[in-house]
Amino acid sequence: NWKMNMLPADTINFIEGLAPLVKDSENEVILCVPYTDLFYAWHTTEGTNIHIGAENMHWEEKGAYTGEVSGQMLKSIGVEYVIIGHSERRAYFAETDETVNKKIKSAFANDLKPIVCVGESLEQREAGKTEEVITKQVELALTEDLDGLTPAEVEQIVIAYEPIWAIGTGKTATSEDANNSIKAIRKKISEIYGNVAEDVIIQYGGSVKSTNAKELFETSDIDGALVGGASLKVDEFAKIVNYNK
Ligand code: 13P
């Protein structure tokens, strides 16, 4: 997740540098980039094993929503994934569990795979509410107004567990804590949707770097990472992708 960083020329340079370093990786590599970089990312990743994601979308197909970008628009320029409900969007741009749910449905309607972010604040963590907060976020994202998703859709979702206090702060959840939170999320999904929960990819995010990636990835339930700052440097990001080499 590049967030609001990188211009088109940086995007092309980055992907040309990254592609040879990750070409033999068995791990899936997705770059979620700003809207203005998507088209360049699509063309530069052609013929590589790097996939492209957007960082947000609107839930309507088209219409009078000045400044918004729809799932259909993203799909038309080679986008396969879309981040939904990042804590920065929840905090600064009034994203709610309800809009998250609408966006997930619209993503599926446009054949995009949602990467849905959940996570607790420091205050909630210190009050012992981590599990309650994140499982509620997952429940509302996946079943707002009890108007849920199909199990086949749920299986395609990527969840990113990103404790807010660990984002951009250099503080990482211990691998044990992160794994326990992710287990709780998986259990909640299985209570609602059954066995497909086992196949849902659930990532950890928050100050992931090449020096802590291996420990996180070797836990029982962490299936990957949503990387912010460390995804802006080719060598550092390639090391995270190649953690098992
Ligand atoms: P950092 O890796 O910079 O902490 O950001 C995490 C994040 O928010 C990814 O979506």
Boltz pocket constraint, residues with backbone or C-beta under 6 A from the ligand:
constraints:
  - pocket:
      binder: B
      contacts: [[A, 1], [A, 86], [A, 162], [A, 166], [A, 167], [A, 168], [A, 169], [A, 170], [A, 205], [A, 206], [A, 207], [A, 208], [A, 226], [A, 227], [A, 228], [A, 229], [A, 230]]
      max_distance: 6.0
